[in-house]
Amino acid sequence: MTQFIKIIPLAALSMLLSTAGMASSIDANNRNPAGHPGTASEVSQDIKVTQVDNMFLPNEIRVTEGETIRFVVINKGDHRHEMVIGMMDNLRKIAKQRRKNPDEIPAEAGVMRLQPGEKGEIIWTFGQIGEIDFACPLPGHFKAMRGKIYVEKK
Ligand SMILES: [Cu+2]
């Protein structure tokens, strides 16, 4: 019986390891260094972000470590846009998927697609100090439509 119980955490661990292997922006402690989707009750500030064709305004944002931000995003362009927060290697993967399937509904955590005139929100909790990227991964937008989030010490 004791042996059977010991098997369960090992199976769970191997599942975690295989997941980490697929996503290269997960660190050795199995955390995503870009952070993770947050909840409304944790939000410490709203930051407005405007999308135009093809850039974000502002394209440099400063937050503090561990902070949860509500990004209030409005698309003032004439084309649809997305906003994705993450490490650049991960954003590149998403951009590659969009090139193959531009009309696929975004399934990734913290990804939002807005039609012209639409407004949306992303609630995101940042982790440790560092530089995080955000971008619109849609074909023809990804190279220009990018920004940096500087996660600074409290
Ligand atoms: Cu775009």
Boltz pocket constraint, residues with backbone or C-beta under 6 A from the ligand:
constraints:
  - pocket:
      binder: B
      contacts: [[A, 52], [A, 54], [A, 80], [A, 81], [A, 82], [A, 136], [A, 137], [A, 138], [A, 141], [A, 145]]
      max_distance: 6.0
